Amino acid sequence: MNLSSENRSFYKNILISLSVSIVLTLLISSTLLFMNFESIALRQVSRSDLNSLKQTSREAAKMTDTAKTLSFQIYRDLTIAKLIFFPKPDIYDVTIAMQQLDNYRLSMPFIESIYVYNANSGTYYISSDTFRNGSQTEEELDDRGIVDIFRDIDKYRPYYPIPRTYTIGDEKQVSSYSYLSFDELDAELSAAVVVNIAESWVNKDFDSLTAGTGGRTFIMNGRGVLLSRNGDDPMLTDYSGKAYIRHIVENESGSDYFVDTVDGVKSLVSYTAPDALGWRYVRTTPYADITREIAVMRAKTVYFSLALLLVGLLVSVLATRKLYGPIHNVLQRLKALETERRDNRHILKQDFLRNIVLGRESCGPATMQTKLAAFGSPIRVDRHSRLVLLKLDRYSECVDKYRDGIRLVKYAVLNICAEIGSAAMHVETVDLGDDRMLLLLSGDEPRRISDDDAVDDMLRSMQAAVVKHLRLSVSVTVSPVRTTFDQSILLYNQVKEASLHRLFHGHGCLLRSDDVMALKTKEYAFPVQREKVLVDCLMTGKTDEAKAVLAEMIRATSEYPYPVVQLTISHLTFTVINVLNTIRKNNAVPIEADLDSALVLPDRVEVLDEILDQFNGIFDRLSKRLEDKRSAKQEELVRRINEIIERDYGNPNLCLNSIADELDMSPIYLSRLYKQLTFYTLTDVIQDVRMKESKRLLLESDCSVADIAKMTGFTSSSYFYRMFKKSNGVTPNDFRKRTAQNGTV
């Protein structure tokens, strides 16, 4: 066949599509069949398990009936009755009765042992296949569990199996079901017959049911306690904590099956309803054993589908090598031309809208409509419209992060907003440079575009979508509605000025330009008194108060036009600079008044906290420098005062006033400052120094007490005596004598 390259390429694509379709069809159908086969297999296995479990339940019930009959027959056997009711049967009767017990036991291979209990003599007669044959007293009996049962016989019913485990000999552990035969009418137990059926006999049947698989079968009661051995877990093991057991226990009456994890293996769990004894028969089968053949079939299907796909692709490539290239090249050129045409039209439309909004180009409504139609814009000049100015929050951080890609980021923001807005009205977008983007909204229905609440909801949705998809936030300022598009364009400068109030409302805010412009009617009076308070706080080092006053003054301008905000911040900037210069001259504090950037802060920052942070930083640096200087002066003052006291403590005239005169300070201020810095009063410090010196002289010199009082600045000996005793609890003479006697200083 003479086929053109285009046709052969077309046939190749069809062949590839068919191959893929066939493979996918096989995979999907195989998956559905596999899931259906799994479900069928689970139902069949569970049905088989339930039937065998019910059969096992019936066999156990027959064994229970046999044990009941046997225990009743033994209890009524006249030969054995002598062991039951005679206090001291003779050896001949005992021998015959024991032989009879052995005959009963050997006639039924599942019987582990038979007990005959005579309460009058306290003797147990045992028939067993172990060394325990014969009679034993209660103290000699190794099966202590049966003794406990007989002591609490009121809790048990005759001819009802009692699952239990007990030890015979030194180590052998026995699990069995014990059937009791006794007279319930007796006030006290006088005699009883116990038939013990070996649990291993029942478990042997379970092992035969699950032979060749990893499954297990066991019996449990209604509380989740094992009534048969399960693997390495003995009878009476508590399984109630296992999740799959809880699932069975919760279904109190029915039989069912389910898939769950059993000991770390995904398994099919089948269980019966409680039988007459309240026992439930459970079987677990590994899920992998059930679905092994199905999994093999699935793997073969997958391999076949993959092989078919590879063969189909290989044939397609070999049949149509290099024939798709020409069409591909043509398509690529067409796409490139279409993209170039669309990009050029988009650029031209953006330039036109930008020039119209910024006032660089003017044209009448008819001309404007003609150009918009030429650019493919859905905007109608004669329809109600409004402007929405978007400002990218944290713009400087975005520029640092995306650098040359910032235009793509803004393009993504505009696309998101246009997609959301176009559901309700016509939308055009314009990138105005820097952090500004503009949405031009126009609606065919005046009610829809004039509904402020609906527009607000739409704008909030735009903000949320930008946050979700781009991890960015935008602040929004919306203009009032105008009846024509050219009238809305004239509101741009108003919207731009209103958007500056983001300073007070924060990132992600939504502002209305007419609300902000309404503030222009208010007159502003600069708070001169608050400015004085600010200056006083800075001069006195009250940094926190200064921060609060400054923040209050700036925030108060949020209710006025933005020029008021600019002028207020500029005024406060010069005020702070003047305060810093004054402090630096008067106190010689080396602090820089680096507030050049603050003069233009309102136009450079986005939120108020950025302005306050710069002022607060200056305040904190000033406070630290003043505090450092104040601390150094205070330490020097305390040192000088202490030196004066150490020097003049012997002068009776040494006091607060004399120290204040020497330092040329106010006594009251000096006293208060010293106590604030040292937590001691000057009078107490002077007294303490004099007292320490007097004790030293009493111990190290032979001077009289009167001389020592004079040497340490006390005006009289009696006053010295009184103050010394008050301070030390003893008189000066007693102090000297006691210290000399003790030999200590």
C-alpha positions in Angstrom: 0.0 0.0 0.0 1.3 3.4 -1.0 0.6 5.4 2.1 1.7 9.0 2.7 3.9 9.7 5.7 1.0 11.6 7.3 -1.3 8.5 6.9 1.3 6.1 8.2 1.8 8.4 11.2 -1.9 8.4 11.8 -2.1 4.6 11.6 0.8 4.4 14.0 -1.0 6.5 16.5 -4.1 4.4 16.1 -2.1 1.2 16.5 -0.5 2.5 19.7 -3.8 3.6 21.1 -5.4 0.2 20.4 -2.5 -1.6 22.0 -2.6 0.6 25.1 -6.4 0.2 25.2 -6.2 -3.6 24.9 -3.7 -3.8 27.6 -5.6 -1.5 29.9 -8.8 -3.5 29.2 -7.0 -6.7 30.1 -5.6 -5.2 33.3 -8.8 -3.7 34.4 -10.9 -6.8 33.6 -8.3 -9.0 35.3 -8.3 -6.8 38.3 -12.1 -7.0 38.6 -12.0 -10.8 38.0 -9.3 -11.2 40.6 -11.3 -9.2 43.2 -14.4 -11.3 42.3 -12.5 -14.6 42.5 -11.1 -13.6 45.9 -14.6 -12.9 47.2 -15.8 -16.2 45.8 -12.8 -18.1 47.3 -13.4 -16.5 50.7 -17.0 -17.5 50.7 -16.3 -21.0 49.6 -13.5 -21.5 52.2 -15.5 -19.9 55.0 -18.5 -22.1 54.1 -16.4 -25.2 54.2 -14.8 -24.0 57.5 -18.2 -23.4 59.1 -19.5 -26.8 58.0 -16.4 -28.6 59.4 -16.6 -26.5 62.6 -20.3 -27.4 63.0 -19.4 -31.0 62.4 -16.7 -30.8 65.1 -19.2 -29.1 67.4 -21.6 -32.0 66.9 -18.9 -34.5 67.6 -17.9 -32.6 70.7 -21.5 -32.6 71.8 -21.8 -36.3 71.3 -18.6 -36.8 73.3 -20.1 -34.6 76.0 -23.3 -36.6 76.0 -21.3 -39.8 76.3 -19.3 -38.4 79.2 -22.5 -37.3 80.9 -24.0 -40.8 80.5 -20.9 -42.5 81.6 -20.5 -40.3 84.8 -24.2 -41.0 85.6 -23.8 -44.7 85.0 -20.7 -44.9 87.2 -22.4 -42.9 89.9 -25.3 -45.5 89.8 -23.1 -48.6 89.4 -23.7 -50.9 92.4 -20.1 -52.2 92.2 -18.6 -48.8 92.4 -21.3 -47.6 94.9 -19.3 -49.3 97.7 -16.4 -46.8 96.9 -18.8 -43.9 96.9 -20.9 -44.5 100.0 -19.0 -47.0 102.3 -16.8 -45.3 104.8 -14.3 -48.2 104.8 -14.9 -50.7 102.0 -12.9 -53.9 102.3 -10.0 -54.7 100.0 -12.0 -57.1 97.9 -14.7 -54.6 97.2 -12.1 -51.9 96.3 -10.3 -54.3 93.9 -13.5 -55.2 92.0 -14.7 -51.6 91.9 -11.3 -50.3 90.6 -11.4 -53.0 87.9 -14.8 -51.8 86.9 -13.5 -48.2 86.7 -10.7 -49.3 84.5 -13.2 -51.1 82.2 -15.2 -47.9 81.8 -12.1 -45.8 81.1 -10.6 -48.3 78.6 -13.9 -48.6 76.7 -13.6 -44.9 75.6 -10.1 -43.8 74.5 -10.8 -40.1 74.9 -11.2 -40.5 78.7 -8.0 -39.4 80.5 -9.0 -40.4 84.0 -12.0 -41.2 86.3 -12.2 -40.0 90.0 -14.5 -41.5 92.6 -14.7 -39.3 95.7 -15.9 -40.5 99.1 -16.4 -37.5 101.3 -17.0 -39.6 104.5 -13.5 -41.1 104.3 -11.9 -38.2 102.4 -10.6 -40.7 99.8 -10.2 -40.4 96.1 -10.3 -43.6 93.9 -8.5 -42.9 90.6 -8.5 -44.8 87.4 -5.9 -43.4 85.0 -3.4 -44.5 82.3 -0.6 -43.1 84.4 1.0 -44.0 87.7 -1.9 -42.4 89.7 -4.1 -45.5 89.7 -5.5 -46.4 93.1 -6.8 -44.6 96.2 -5.4 -41.3 97.5 -6.3 -39.1 100.4 -7.1 -35.5 99.8 -3.6 -34.5 101.1 -1.9 -37.0 98.7 -3.9 -36.0 95.6 -1.8 -34.1 93.1 -4.8 -32.7 91.2 -5.4 -29.8 93.6 -7.8 -28.2 91.2 -10.5 -30.9 91.8 -10.1 -30.3 95.6 -10.9 -26.6 95.1 -13.9 -27.5 92.9 -15.3 -29.8 95.6 -14.9 -27.1 98.2 -16.9 -24.6 96.1 -19.3 -27.3 94.6 -22.2 -24.8 94.8 -20.7 -22.9 91.8 -20.8 -25.9 89.5 -23.5 -27.9 87.8 -23.5 -31.8 87.4 -22.8 -33.3 84.0 -21.5 -29.9 82.7 -18.0 -29.8 81.3 -15.4 -27.8 83.2 -12.3 -26.9 81.1 -9.2 -26.9 83.3 -5.5 -27.7 83.5 -3.7 -29.5 86.3 -0.3 -31.0 87.0 0.3 -34.7 87.8 3.5 -35.9 89.2 6.3 -33.3 89.2 6.0 -31.8 85.7 3.3 -33.3 83.5 0.7 -30.7 82.6 -2.7 -32.1 81.8 -5.6 -30.2 80.1 -9.0 -31.8 80.2 -12.8 -31.3 80.4 -14.1 -32.6 83.7 -17.7 -33.8 84.1 -19.0 -34.0 87.7 -21.8 -36.4 88.9 -23.1 -35.7 92.4 -26.4 -35.3 94.2 -27.5 -31.6 94.0 -30.1 -32.2 96.7 -27.5 -32.9 99.4 -26.8 -30.0 101.7 -23.1 -30.9 101.7 -21.2 -32.9 99.1 -21.0 -36.6 100.3 -19.8 -38.3 97.1 -19.0 -37.5 93.5 -17.8 -39.1 90.3 -15.4 -37.1 88.0 -14.8 -38.1 84.3 -11.9 -36.2 82.8 -11.9 -36.2 79.0 -8.5 -35.4 77.5 -8.3 -32.0 75.6 -5.6 -33.5 73.4 -8.2 -35.9 71.9 -10.3 -32.9 70.7 -7.2 -31.0 69.5 -6.1 -34.1 67.5 -9.3 -33.7 65.5 -8.5 -30.0 65.0 -5.0 -30.8 63.8 -6.4 -33.2 61.2 -8.8 -30.5 59.9 -6.0 -28.0 59.2 -3.4 -30.5 58.1 -1.3 -29.2 55.2 -2.2 -25.5 55.8 -1.1 -22.8 58.2 -4.5 -22.6 59.7 -5.6 -23.3 63.2 -8.8 -24.4 64.9 -9.7 -23.9 68.6 -12.6 -23.5 71.0 -13.3 -20.5 73.1 -16.1 -19.4 75.5 -18.2 -16.2 75.3 -15.5 -14.2 77.1 -12.7 -15.0 74.7 -10.9 -17.6 76.9 -9.4 -20.7 75.1 -11.1 -24.0 75.9 -8.6 -25.9 73.8 -5.0 -25.7 73.0 -4.1 -23.3 70.1 -0.5 -23.8 68.9 1.8 -23.1 71.8 -1.0 -21.4 73.8 -2.5 -23.8 76.4 -6.1 -24.2 77.4 -7.6 -21.3 79.5 -5.3 -18.7 77.8 -7.1 -15.3 77.7 -7.5 -14.2 74.1 -10.0 -11.4 74.9 -7.3 -8.8 74.2 -6.9 -9.8 70.6 -8.7 -7.7 68.0 -10.2 -10.5 66.0 -11.4 -12.3 69.1 -13.2 -9.0 70.2 -14.9 -9.0 66.8 -16.2 -12.5 67.5 -17.3 -11.8 71.1 -19.2 -8.7 69.9 -21.3 -11.0 67.6 -22.9 -12.8 70.5 -25.3 -15.0 68.6 -24.4 -15.5 65.0 -21.8 -17.4 63.0 -19.8 -15.5 60.3 -16.4 -15.0 58.7 -14.2 -12.0 58.2 -10.6 -11.1 57.2 -8.2 -9.8 59.9 -4.6 -10.0 61.1 -4.0 -13.0 63.3 -0.6 -13.0 65.0 0.8 -10.7 62.4 -0.6 -12.8 59.4 -3.5 -11.7 57.3 -6.1 -14.5 57.7 -9.6 -15.6 57.1 -11.4 -16.1 60.4 -14.5 -18.3 60.5 -16.5 -19.0 63.7 -19.7 -20.7 64.8 -22.6 -19.4 66.9 -22.5 -20.5 70.6 -23.6 -24.1 71.1 -25.6 -25.4 74.0 -22.5 -25.1 76.3 -21.8 -21.5 75.2 -18.7 -22.7 73.3 -17.6 -21.2 70.0 -15.5 -23.0 67.4 -13.0 -20.8 65.5 -10.8 -21.5 62.6 -8.1 -19.2 61.1 -6.7 -19.8 57.7 -3.8 -17.7 56.2 -5.1 -15.4 53.4 -2.2 -16.3 51.2 -3.1 -20.0 51.2 -6.6 -19.2 50.0 -5.6 -16.8 47.2 -2.3 -18.5 46.1 -3.7 -19.8 42.9 -5.6 -16.6 42.1 -2.4 -14.6 42.7 -0.5 -16.8 40.2 -3.3 -16.2 37.7 -3.1 -12.5 38.3 0.7 -12.4 37.8 0.4 -14.4 34.5 -2.2 -11.9 33.3 0.0 -8.9 34.2 3.0 -10.4 32.4 0.9 -11.2 29.4 -0.5 -7.7 29.2 3.0 -6.2 29.5 4.3 -8.5 26.9 1.5 -7.6 24.6 2.1 -3.9 25.2 5.8 -4.2 24.4 5.1 -6.1 21.2 2.5 -3.6 20.1 4.8 -0.7 20.7 7.6 -2.4 18.9 5.5 -3.1 15.9 4.2 0.4 15.9 7.7 1.9 16.0 9.0 -0.4 13.3 6.1 0.1 11.0 6.1 3.9 11.1 9.8 4.9 11.8 10.5 8.6 11.4 7.2 9.2 9.6 5.6 11.3 12.3 8.4 13.9 12.2 7.0 16.2 9.4 3.5 16.5 11.0 5.1 17.0 14.4 7.3 19.8 13.0 4.3 21.5 11.4 2.3 21.3 14.6 5.1 22.7 16.6 5.4 25.7 14.2 1.7 26.3 14.4 1.8 26.2 18.1 4.8 28.6 18.2 3.0 31.0 15.9 -0.2 30.8 17.9 1.8 31.4 21.2 3.7 34.3 19.7 0.5 35.9 18.4 -1.3 35.4 21.7 1.7 36.8 23.7 2.0 39.8 21.4 -1.7 40.5 21.8 -1.5 40.1 25.6 1.5 42.5 25.8 -0.3 45.1 23.6 -3.4 44.8 25.7 -1.5 45.2 28.9 0.3 48.3 27.6 -3.0 49.8 26.5 -4.8 49.2 29.8 -1.8 50.3 31.8 -1.6 53.6 29.9 -5.3 54.2 30.2 -5.3 53.5 34.0 -2.2 55.6 34.7 -3.4 58.5 32.5 -0.7 58.2 29.9 -3.2 57.8 27.1 -6.7 59.1 26.7 -9.4 58.1 24.3 -13.2 58.3 24.0 -15.5 55.5 25.0 -16.0 54.4 21.4 -12.3 54.2 20.6 -11.7 52.4 23.9 -14.4 49.8 23.1 -13.0 49.3 19.7 -9.5 48.6 21.0 -10.8 46.3 23.8 -12.7 44.3 21.2 -9.6 44.1 19.0 -7.7 42.6 22.0 -10.4 40.1 22.6 -11.4 41.6 25.9 -15.0 40.9 27.2 -15.2 44.3 28.9 -18.0 46.6 27.7 -17.3 50.3 28.2 -21.0 51.1 28.7 -21.5 48.6 31.6 -21.3 49.1 35.3 -17.7 48.5 36.5 -15.3 49.0 39.4 -11.6 48.7 40.1 -9.8 46.4 42.5 -6.2 47.2 43.4 -4.1 44.2 44.6 -0.9 44.8 46.6 1.5 41.9 47.1 2.3 41.7 50.8 6.0 41.5 52.0 7.0 42.6 48.5 10.7 43.0 49.3 10.9 39.5 50.6 9.2 38.2 47.5 11.7 40.0 45.3 14.6 38.6 47.2 13.1 35.1 47.0 12.0 35.0 43.4 14.3 37.7 41.9 13.6 37.7 38.1 10.6 35.4 38.6 8.6 38.0 40.4 6.7 38.9 37.2 5.7 35.3 36.9 4.5 35.3 40.5 2.3 38.4 39.9 1.1 36.8 36.6 0.0 33.7 38.7 -1.8 35.9 41.2 -3.7 37.7 38.5 -4.6 34.4 36.8 -6.0 33.0 40.0 -8.0 36.1 40.7 -9.3 36.3 37.1 -10.4 32.7 37.1 -12.4 33.2 40.3 -13.9 36.5 39.3 -14.8 35.5 35.8 -17.4 33.1 37.2 -19.6 36.1 38.2 -18.5 39.0 35.9 -16.0 40.1 33.2 -12.5 40.5 34.4 -9.4 42.1 33.0 -6.0 42.2 34.8 -3.2 44.7 34.6 0.3 44.5 36.1 1.1 48.1 37.2 4.7 47.4 38.3 6.2 47.1 41.8 3.8 45.4 44.2 0.6 46.7 42.5 -1.8 44.7 40.3 -5.2 45.9 39.1 -8.5 44.0 38.4 -11.0 45.7 36.1 -14.4 44.3 36.8 -17.4 44.8 34.5 -20.8 43.2 34.8 -23.8 42.8 32.5 -26.0 42.8 35.6 -25.8 46.0 37.7 -27.1 44.3 40.8 -24.4 41.7 40.8 -21.5 44.1 40.5 -23.1 46.5 42.9 -23.6 43.9 45.7 -20.9 44.9 48.1 -21.3 41.7 50.2 -21.1 39.4 47.2 -18.0 41.3 45.9 -16.4 41.1 49.3 -17.0 37.3 49.4 -15.4 37.0 45.9 -12.4 39.0 46.9 -11.9 37.0 50.1 -12.0 33.8 48.0 -9.3 35.3 45.8 -7.1 36.0 48.8 -7.6 32.5 50.2 -6.8 30.9 46.8 -3.6 32.9 46.5 -2.5 31.8 50.0 -3.4 28.2 49.2 -1.7 27.9 45.9 1.2 30.4 46.1 1.8 30.7 49.9 1.5 34.5 49.4 -0.9 37.1 50.7 -2.4 40.1 49.0 -4.1 43.2 50.3 -7.1 44.4 48.4 -8.6 47.9 47.9 -11.9 48.1 46.0 -13.5 51.2 44.4 -17.1 52.1 44.4 -19.3 51.2 41.4 -19.5 53.5 38.3 -22.0 53.3 35.5 -19.4 53.2 32.8 -15.9 51.7 32.4 -14.2 55.1 31.6 -15.6 56.6 34.8 -14.1 53.7 36.9 -10.7 54.4 35.4 -10.7 57.9 36.9 -10.9 56.3 40.4 -7.5 54.7 40.2 -5.6 57.5 42.1 -8.2 57.5 44.8 -7.9 53.7 45.1 -4.1 53.9 45.2 -4.2 56.4 48.0 -6.7 54.4 50.0 -4.5 51.3 49.6 -1.8 53.1 51.7 -4.1 52.5 54.8 -2.8 49.0 54.7 -0.3 50.5 57.1 -3.0 50.3 59.9 -5.1 47.3 58.8 -2.2 44.9 58.2 -1.4 42.3 55.5 -4.3 40.5 53.8 -6.7 43.4 54.5 -9.7 44.4 52.4 -10.3 48.1 52.1 -13.0 50.3 50.5 -11.6 53.4 48.9 -14.8 55.5 49.5 -14.6 54.7 53.3 -11.0 55.8 53.4 -11.6 58.9 51.3 -14.4 59.9 53.7 -11.7 60.5 56.3 -10.6 63.6 54.3 -13.5 65.6 55.8 -11.9 65.3 59.3 -9.6 67.9 60.6 -6.4 66.9 62.5 -4.8 68.7 65.4 -1.3 67.5 66.3 -1.2 66.4 70.0 1.4 68.8 71.3 0.9 67.7 75.0 1.5 64.0 74.1 4.6 65.1 72.2 5.9 66.7 75.4 5.1 63.5 77.4 7.1 61.6 74.8 10.1 64.0 75.1 9.9 63.7 78.9 9.9 59.9 78.8 12.9 59.8 76.6 14.8 62.4 78.7 14.1 60.4 81.9 14.8 57.0 80.4 11.2 55.7 80.6 11.6 53.7 77.4 8.4 51.6 77.7 6.3 54.7 78.3 7.9 56.4 75.4 7.1 53.4 73.1 3.5 53.5 74.2 3.1 57.2 73.7 4.7 57.1 70.2 2.5 54.1 69.1 -0.6 55.9 70.4 0.2 59.1 68.5 0.8 57.2 65.2 -2.2 54.9 65.5 -4.4 58.0 66.2 -3.8 59.1 62.6 -5.5 56.0 61.2 -8.8 58.0 61.3 -7.4 60.8 59.0 -6.2 61.1 55.4 -2.8 59.6 54.6 -1.0 62.9 54.2 -1.7 63.4 57.9 0.0 60.1 58.6 3.1 61.1 56.6 3.4 64.5 58.3 2.8 63.1 61.8 5.5 60.5 61.4 7.9 63.0 59.9 7.2 65.4 62.7 7.8 62.7 65.3 11.0 61.7 63.6 12.5 65.2 63.9 11.3 65.4 67.5 13.1 62.1 68.4 16.3 63.3 66.6 16.3 66.5 68.6 15.9 64.6 71.8 18.7 62.3 71.0 21.0 65.3 70.1 20.1 67.0 73.4 20.9 63.8 75.4 24.1 63.3 73.6 25.3 66.9 74.3 24.2 67.0 78.0 25.1 63.5 79.0 27.9 62.7 76.6 26.1 59.5 75.6 27.6 58.1 72.3 24.3 57.2 70.5 23.7 57.8 66.7 20.4 59.4 65.6 20.2 57.1 62.6 16.7 58.0 61.4 17.3 59.1 57.8 15.2 56.2 56.5 12.4 57.2 58.9 11.8 60.4 57.0 10.4 58.3 54.1 9.1 55.3 56.0 5.4 55.8 55.3 6.0 55.2 51.6 8.5 52.4 52.1 6.9 50.2 54.7 3.8 48.1 54.5 2.5 47.8 58.1 2.7 50.0 61.2 4.8 47.6 63.2 7.7 48.1 60.8 7.7 51.9 61.7 7.3 51.2 65.4 10.1 48.6 65.3 12.6 51.2 64.0 11.7 53.8 66.6 11.6 51.2 69.4 15.1 50.1 68.4 16.4 53.6 68.8 14.6 53.9 72.1 16.1 50.6 73.3 19.6 51.6 72.4 19.2 55.0 74.1 17.9 53.3 77.2 20.8 50.9 77.3 23.4 53.7 77.0 21.7 55.8 79.7 21.4 52.8 82.0 25.1 51.9 81.5 26.1 55.4 82.3 23.7 55.7 85.3 25.0 52.4 86.7 28.6 53.5 86.5 27.8 56.8 88.3 25.8 55.0 91.0 28.6 52.5 91.7 31.1 55.3 92.0 28.8 57.2 94.5 28.4 54.1 96.7 32.1 53.6 96.7 32.8 57.2 97.8 30.2 57.1 100.6 31.7 53.8 101.9 35.2 55.4 101.8 34.0 58.4 103.8 32.4 56.1 106.5 35.6 54.0 106.8 37.7 57.1 107.1 35.6 59.1 109.6 33.8 56.5 111.6 35.7 57.8 114.7 34.3 61.3 114.3 31.2 61.7 116.4 29.9 64.3 113.9 29.8 61.7 111.1 26.2 61.5 109.9 24.0 61.7 106.8 24.2 65.5 106.6 28.0 65.6 106.9 28.4 63.1 104.1 25.8 65.0 101.9 27.7 68.2 102.5 31.0 66.7 101.5 29.4 65.2 98.3 27.4 68.4 97.6 24.1 66.5 97.5 20.7 66.7 99.1 20.6 64.6 102.3 17.1 63.3 101.5 18.0 62.3 97.9 21.3 60.8 99.1 19.7 58.7 101.7 17.0 57.5 99.4 19.5 56.7 96.6 21.9 54.9 98.9 19.2 52.7 100.3 17.8 52.0 96.8 21.3 50.9 95.6 22.5 48.9 98.7 19.2 48.1 100.5 20.7 49.6 103.8 20.3 53.0 105.4 23.3 55.2 105.9 22.7 55.4 109.6 22.7 51.6 109.9 25.9 51.3 107.9 27.7 53.9 110.1 26.5 52.1 113.2 27.6 48.7 111.8 31.1 50.0 110.9 31.6 51.5 114.4 30.4 48.3 116.1 32.7 46.1 114.1 35.7 48.4 114.9 34.7 48.5 118.7 34.7 44.7 118.8 38.1 44.5 117.1 39.5 47.0 119.7 37.9 45.0 122.6 39.7 41.9 121.4 43.0 43.2 120.1 43.8 46.1 122.6 43.9 46.8 126.3 42.1 50.1 126.0 39.3 50.7 128.4 35.7 50.6 127.3 35.4 54.4 127.6 38.4 54.9 125.4 37.1 52.5 122.8 33.7 54.3 122.8 35.5 57.6 122.2 37.8 56.1 119.5 34.8 54.7 117.5 32.8 57.9 117.5 30.3 57.3 120.3 29.5 60.5 122.3 29.3 58.8 125.7 30.2 55.5 127.3 26.6 54.9 128.5 25.3 55.3 124.9 28.1 52.9 123.7 27.1 50.3 126.4 23.5 50.5 125.4 24.1 50.2 121.6 26.7 47.4 122.1 24.4 45.3 124.2 21.5 45.9 121.8 23.6 44.8 118.8 25.5 41.8 120.4 23.3 40.8 123.4 26.1 41.3 125.9 28.0 44.2 127.4 31.4 45.2 126.1 33.1 43.8 129.2 31.3 40.5 129.1 32.1 40.3 125.4 35.8 40.7 126.1 35.8 38.2 129.0 33.9 35.5 127.1 36.0 35.8 124.1 39.1 35.6 126.1 37.9 32.5 128.0 36.8 30.7 124.7 40.2 31.5 123.2 38.6 32.8 119.9 38.6 36.0 118.1 
